[in-house]
Amino acid sequence: MFRHPVLPASFFARNRSRLVEALPPGVAAIVLANEPLAGEADTTLPFQQNSNYYYLTGLETPGGLLWLFPEAPLEEAREVLFIQVPSPEKRLWEGWSYNLEEAEQRSGVRSVRPLSEWPTFFRRWVNRVQGFALDINEHERQTAAFHPSPAHRLARRLQQEFPAHALHRLAPILTRLRQVKSPEEIALLRQAIELTISAYQAVLPMVRDGIPEYEIEAELIRTYLRGRGTAAFPPIVAGGERACVLHYTFNSQPLRKGQLVLIDTGARLGFHNADLTRTLPVESITPQMEKYLHWVAEVQTYAQKILRPGLSLDEWHNQTATYIQEGLKALELLPSNAEKDAYKRFFPHGLGHFLGIDVHDVGSRYDPLPVGAVVTCEPGLYVPSLGTGHPHRKRPSCDRTWLRKPQCCSA
């Protein structure tokens, strides 16, 4: 039914088995699908599935619930998937959605029931459970903008109605499991990267004086769609000083000869993402710009060389930052007696992040990298452009060079 590649049911069954082995005694895990978010009038925003629910079930539709209780006395109560069974009206307006048999085939869960049966099922088994493990989004960048998820609402209900039952965190367990990519995931990530490379090859002839940034964006998305994928995130196509805006997405201005254009994009294929950035010359550029481009490539090579299992992202960043600091002195962008961390004036962001089901995938930057983790490698350089800024800007304009390539930690 889906145009993108799909992982086998055995992948999701293996993930559930690994999660069950890590649960505390007497604890049942409850993982909920995301729900559609209301837009304006009678619309809804584009749906995005809970990544952990997908990781455990393979289902991409809203409104489901996975129950895992390995100590249940009956086998059919140890692993149960509850889904919204599509009504004739829903199929008329929205088309296909999983029925019970199709959800069983996709997920590998043998017991699949209508979501309407969940309250009765829960009441039957709650007295056998010592506590509940819930999937709460604990990503460090989510804490500043709290939005109550289905799991938050369930946690509040459980605390009110069953205060003697302990609540446990699933996030640390699932984060540890998801960090190590399976061979199937590595294969999908490679396909997503290859599709992204194809998109770059398609836009290379377009990078010329006068072309609007959105024309390049359109070609990127066209390539992804023709390759059975989508864009992993809104593409960034930033010419000249606009490359200083880390998440620039207006993509509205024409490119000019002599500028550098930063393209930050990635394909999403089979629920797995690529994230690849390149800085390209618009026709001819100055020798100084060329020098900076080559230097960033050298930094990337160095960073890839020192990456290894057991090193944390934070340690990797700091070791590479020392190399960058010395390189900036050699480029005469920093004085020889520059204070520690002066490099941050020219490289203000992190060296890389985890990559997988999410573009910024789960994982702690302070923990040792396991074999099988996948991270991006994205050193950068921000320098004042040579008189090419707009006079109304209050800050100096910049040209940014940024090269990125996902890396897999292997033994």
C-alpha positions in Angstrom: 0.0 0.0 0.0 2.9 2.4 0.7 5.1 3.8 -2.0 8.2 3.7 0.3 10.2 0.6 1.3 8.8 -1.1 4.4 10.7 -3.1 7.0 9.7 -6.7 7.7 7.4 -7.6 10.7 10.4 -9.5 12.2 12.2 -6.2 12.7 9.4 -4.8 14.9 9.0 -8.2 16.7 12.7 -8.1 17.6 12.4 -4.6 18.9 9.5 -5.5 21.2 11.4 -8.6 22.4 14.4 -6.5 23.4 12.2 -4.0 25.1 10.4 -6.7 27.1 13.7 -8.1 28.3 14.6 -4.6 29.7 11.4 -4.0 31.6 11.5 -4.1 35.5 9.7 -7.0 37.1 6.0 -6.6 37.3 5.9 -3.7 34.9 3.7 -3.3 31.9 4.7 -1.0 29.0 2.1 1.1 27.3 3.1 2.9 24.1 0.6 5.1 22.3 0.4 6.3 18.7 0.2 10.0 18.1 -3.1 11.7 17.3 -3.9 14.1 14.5 -3.5 17.8 15.5 -6.3 20.2 14.5 -5.5 22.9 12.0 -7.8 25.8 11.0 -11.5 25.4 10.2 -12.1 21.7 9.5 -8.5 20.8 8.7 -5.8 18.8 10.5 -2.0 19.3 10.4 0.1 16.8 8.6 0.3 13.6 10.7 3.6 12.5 12.2 3.7 9.2 14.0 5.3 8.7 17.4 8.7 7.3 16.5 8.8 4.8 19.4 5.3 3.4 18.5 6.5 3.0 14.9 9.7 1.3 16.1 7.7 -1.3 18.0 4.7 -1.8 15.6 5.5 -0.5 12.1 2.1 1.2 12.0 2.0 4.7 10.5 -1.7 5.5 11.4 -3.0 7.5 14.3 -4.8 6.4 17.4 -3.3 3.1 18.5 -1.9 1.6 21.7 0.6 -1.2 22.3 0.5 -3.2 25.6 3.4 -5.3 26.7 3.2 -7.3 29.9 5.5 -10.4 29.8 4.3 -11.7 33.2 0.7 -12.0 32.2 -0.6 -15.5 33.0 -2.3 -15.8 29.6 -0.2 -15.5 26.5 -2.8 -13.5 24.6 -2.4 -10.7 27.3 1.4 -10.4 27.1 1.5 -8.5 23.8 -1.6 -6.8 22.5 -2.1 -4.1 19.9 -5.2 -1.9 19.9 -6.0 0.1 16.8 -8.8 2.2 15.5 -10.8 0.0 13.1 -11.7 2.0 10.0 -15.4 2.7 9.5 -17.0 2.7 6.1 -17.4 6.5 6.4 -13.7 6.9 7.2 -12.7 4.8 4.2 -15.0 6.8 2.0 -13.3 10.1 2.9 -9.7 9.0 3.7 -9.2 5.7 1.9 -7.4 2.7 3.2 -6.4 2.1 6.8 -5.3 -1.1 8.6 -7.9 -3.6 9.6 -7.1 -6.1 12.4 -5.6 -8.7 10.1 -3.5 -6.2 8.2 -2.2 -4.7 11.4 -1.2 -8.2 12.6 0.7 -8.9 9.4 2.5 -5.6 9.5 3.4 -5.5 13.1 3.8 -9.2 13.9 1.7 -8.8 17.0 -0.6 -11.9 17.2 -3.3 -10.3 19.3 -4.7 -7.2 17.6 -8.0 -5.7 18.9 -10.2 -2.7 18.3 -9.3 0.3 20.4 -12.8 0.3 21.8 -11.9 -2.8 23.8 -9.0 -1.2 25.6 -10.9 0.1 28.7 -12.3 -3.4 29.5 -9.0 -5.1 28.9 -7.1 -2.6 31.1 -9.6 -3.0 34.0 -9.1 -6.8 33.8 -5.3 -6.7 34.1 -4.5 -3.7 36.2 -4.6 -5.7 39.4 -1.8 -8.0 38.1 0.5 -5.1 37.4 2.9 -3.5 39.8 3.6 -0.4 37.7 3.4 1.1 34.2 6.3 2.2 31.9 5.2 5.0 29.7 6.8 6.6 26.6 7.3 10.3 27.4 9.4 12.4 25.0 12.5 13.4 27.0 14.5 14.9 24.2 16.4 17.9 25.6 15.1 20.2 23.0 11.4 19.4 23.8 11.5 20.5 27.4 11.3 24.2 26.6 8.0 23.8 24.7 5.9 21.4 26.5 2.9 20.0 24.7 0.8 17.2 26.5 0.9 14.0 24.4 -1.4 11.0 24.7 1.2 9.5 27.1 1.1 12.6 29.3 -2.7 12.4 29.6 -2.5 8.7 30.4 0.1 9.3 33.1 -2.2 11.9 34.7 -5.1 9.5 34.6 -3.1 6.6 36.1 -1.8 8.9 38.9 -5.3 9.9 39.8 -7.1 6.6 39.5 -4.2 4.2 40.6 -1.9 6.2 42.8 -0.4 3.0 44.3 0.9 1.8 40.9 4.4 3.1 40.2 5.2 4.9 36.9 8.4 4.1 35.1 10.3 5.7 32.2 10.5 4.0 28.8 12.6 6.7 27.2 16.0 5.6 28.6 15.3 2.0 27.5 14.1 2.8 24.0 16.8 5.4 23.5 19.5 2.7 24.3 17.8 0.3 21.9 17.2 2.7 19.1 20.8 3.9 19.2 22.1 0.6 17.8 20.9 0.3 14.2 20.0 -3.1 12.8 21.3 -4.2 9.4 17.8 -3.4 8.0 18.0 0.1 9.3 21.5 0.7 8.0 20.4 -0.5 4.6 17.4 2.0 4.6 19.7 4.8 5.8 22.1 4.1 2.9 19.2 4.2 0.5 18.0 7.5 1.9 21.5 8.9 1.6 21.8 7.7 -2.0 18.5 9.4 -2.9 19.8 12.6 -1.3 23.0 12.4 -3.4 20.8 12.0 -6.5 19.0 15.2 -5.5 22.3 17.0 -5.3 23.3 15.7 -8.7 20.0 17.0 -10.1 20.5 20.5 -8.7 24.2 21.0 -9.5 23.6 22.3 -13.0 21.0 24.7 -11.7 23.4 26.6 -9.4 24.0 29.7 -11.4 23.5 33.5 -11.3 19.9 34.7 -11.0 18.1 31.4 -10.2 15.8 31.6 -7.2 16.5 29.5 -4.2 13.0 28.0 -4.4 13.7 26.5 -7.8 16.5 24.5 -6.3 14.2 23.5 -3.4 11.5 22.4 -5.9 14.0 20.1 -7.7 15.2 18.5 -4.5 11.6 17.6 -3.5 10.8 16.4 -7.0 13.7 14.0 -6.9 12.7 12.7 -3.5 9.1 12.1 -4.6 10.2 10.3 -7.8 12.5 8.1 -5.7 9.6 7.0 -3.4 10.6 9.3 -0.6 9.8 12.7 0.9 11.9 15.5 2.4 13.1 14.6 5.9 12.8 18.3 6.8 12.2 21.6 5.0 15.2 22.1 2.7 17.5 25.0 3.4 18.8 26.7 0.3 20.7 29.8 1.5 22.8 32.0 -0.8 25.4 34.5 0.5 24.8 36.0 3.9 21.6 34.0 4.3 23.7 31.0 5.1 24.4 32.5 8.5 20.8 31.7 9.5 21.1 28.1 10.7 17.5 27.2 10.0 16.8 29.5 7.1 13.8 28.2 5.1 12.5 31.2 3.2 14.3 30.1 0.1 13.0 33.2 -1.7 16.0 35.1 -3.0 18.0 34.8 -6.2 21.5 33.4 -6.2 24.3 35.8 -7.3 27.5 35.1 -9.1 30.5 35.0 -6.7 28.4 33.8 -3.8 28.4 30.5 -2.0 25.1 28.7 -1.6 24.4 26.4 1.3 22.0 23.5 0.7 21.0 21.5 3.7 18.6 18.7 2.9 17.9 15.0 3.3 15.5 12.3 2.0 13.1 10.4 4.2 12.7 6.9 3.0 10.8 4.1 4.8 10.7 6.2 8.0 14.5 6.7 8.0 16.3 9.9 7.3 19.3 11.3 5.6 20.8 14.7 6.5 23.4 16.0 4.1 24.7 19.6 3.6 27.0 21.0 1.0 28.2 24.5 0.3 28.6 25.2 -3.5 30.0 28.0 -5.5 27.7 30.1 -7.7 29.9 30.1 -10.8 33.2 31.7 -9.9 34.3 32.4 -6.3 37.4 34.1 -4.8 40.5 32.2 -3.9 39.8 33.0 -0.2 36.4 31.3 -0.4 38.0 28.4 -2.1 40.6 28.2 0.7 37.9 28.1 3.3 35.9 25.4 1.5 39.0 23.1 1.4 39.8 23.8 5.0 36.3 22.7 6.2 36.7 19.5 4.1 40.0 18.9 6.0 38.2 19.4 9.3 35.6 16.9 8.3 38.2 14.3 7.3 39.9 14.8 10.7 36.6 14.4 12.6 35.7 11.3 10.7 39.1 9.8 11.4 38.9 10.2 15.2 35.3 9.0 15.6 35.1 5.6 17.3 32.9 3.5 19.6 33.3 4.5 23.2 33.8 8.2 22.4 30.8 10.4 23.4 29.5 13.1 21.0 30.6 15.7 23.5 34.2 14.4 23.6 34.2 14.1 19.8 33.1 17.7 19.5 35.7 18.9 22.0 38.6 17.1 20.3 37.6 18.4 16.9 37.1 21.9 18.4 40.7 21.9 19.4 41.7 21.1 15.8 39.4 23.9 14.6 40.8 26.4 17.0 44.4 25.8 15.7 43.2 25.8 12.1 41.6 29.2 12.6 44.9 30.5 13.9 46.6 29.2 10.8 44.0 30.9 8.6 44.7 34.1 10.6 41.0 34.3 11.6 42.1 34.1 15.3 45.2 35.5 16.9 47.9 33.1 18.2 47.0 34.0 21.8 43.2 33.6 21.3 41.3 32.6 24.4 40.0 29.1 24.8 36.8 28.4 22.9 37.3 31.5 20.6 36.5 29.2 17.8 32.8 29.5 18.7 32.8 32.9 17.0 33.3 31.0 13.7 31.7 27.6 14.6 28.8 28.2 16.9 26.9 24.8 16.6 27.6 21.2 17.5 29.7 18.8 15.4 27.0 16.3 14.9 23.9 14.5 16.1 22.3 11.1 16.0 20.5 10.1 12.8 17.8 7.4 12.2 14.0 7.3 12.5 14.2 11.0 13.5 16.6 13.5 11.9 17.8 14.4 15.3 17.5 10.9 16.6 17.4 9.9 20.3 20.7 9.5 22.3 22.8 11.3 24.8 25.7 13.3 23.7 27.5 12.6 27.0 27.3 8.7 26.8 29.9 6.5 25.0 28.8 5.7 21.4 27.9 2.1 20.9 28.9 0.0 17.9 26.1 0.6 15.4 25.2 4.2 16.2 24.8 6.6 13.3 25.8 10.3 13.6 26.2 13.2 11.3 29.5 14.9 10.9 29.1 18.7 10.3 32.0 21.0 10.9 31.5 24.5 9.7 33.1 27.9 9.3 31.3 31.3 9.5 33.4 34.3 8.4 32.5 38.0 7.5 31.8 38.3 3.8 33.8 40.8 1.9 31.4 43.8 1.6 28.5 41.7 0.3 26.0 42.4 3.2 22.9 44.5 3.0 23.2 47.9 4.6 20.0 47.5 6.6 21.4 44.6 8.5 22.7 45.3 12.0 25.1 42.4 12.1 27.9 41.6 9.6 26.8 39.3 6.8 28.5 36.0 6.5 29.3 33.2 4.1 29.1 29.8 5.6 30.8 26.6 4.5 29.4 23.4 5.9 30.0 19.9 4.8 28.2 16.9 6.3 28.2 13.1 6.0 26.5 10.5 8.2 28.9 8.2 10.0 28.3 4.8 11.5 30.2 3.8 14.6 31.7 0.3 14.0 34.3 -1.7 15.8 
